Amino acid sequence: MVKAHVQELVEKLQRVENEMKLLQEDRRHMFDDYKDKIDIKAFKAAWAIAKKRENVNEIELDSILDTLMTLE
């Protein structure tokens, strides 16, 4: 009984991991398609910032960023 559940879980995990690999390849290809059009490093940084802003108080974040920028 346990063996069947383990086997089923392994198969599902393998399927998900394969799909994740395909999605990662798609992501790499998308960046390759745009590397001559935009600065990919800058885009990735902007994307990360935009994603972070979704989960925090933007006013507080901006205040902290302003303070950090004056320290440098």
C-alpha positions in Angstrom: 0.0 0.0 0.0 2.7 2.5 1.0 4.8 1.5 -2.0 2.0 2.4 -4.4 1.6 5.8 -2.8 5.3 6.5 -2.9 5.4 5.4 -6.6 2.4 7.7 -7.4 4.1 10.6 -5.6 7.4 10.1 -7.4 5.6 10.1 -10.7 3.8 13.3 -9.9 6.9 15.0 -8.7 8.8 13.9 -11.8 6.1 15.3 -14.0 6.1 18.6 -12.1 9.9 18.9 -12.2 9.9 18.2 -16.0 7.3 20.9 -16.5 9.5 23.3 -14.4 12.5 22.6 -16.5 10.5 23.3 -19.7 9.3 26.6 -18.2 12.8 27.5 -17.2 14.0 26.9 -20.8 11.1 29.0 -22.1 12.2 31.8 -19.7 15.8 31.6 -20.9 14.6 31.7 -24.5 12.5 34.8 -23.9 15.4 36.6 -22.4 17.6 35.5 -25.3 14.9 37.0 -27.7 15.2 40.4 -26.0 18.9 40.6 -25.1 19.6 42.7 -28.2 16.6 45.0 -27.6 16.9 45.8 -23.8 19.4 45.5 -21.0 18.4 42.1 -19.5 20.3 42.7 -16.3 18.4 46.0 -15.7 15.1 44.4 -16.7 15.7 41.5 -14.2 16.5 44.0 -11.4 13.4 46.1 -12.3 11.3 43.0 -12.4 12.5 41.9 -8.9 11.8 45.3 -7.5 8.3 45.4 -9.0 7.6 41.9 -7.5 8.9 43.0 -4.1 6.7 46.1 -4.2 3.6 43.9 -4.4 4.2 42.6 -0.9 5.3 45.7 1.1 4.1 49.1 2.0 5.4 51.2 -0.9 5.6 54.5 1.1 7.7 52.8 3.8 9.9 51.1 1.1 10.4 54.4 -0.7 11.4 56.1 2.5 13.9 53.4 3.4 15.3 53.4 -0.1 15.7 57.2 0.0 17.6 56.9 3.2 19.8 54.2 1.9 20.6 56.2 -1.2 21.8 59.1 0.9 24.2 56.8 2.8 26.1 55.7 -0.2 
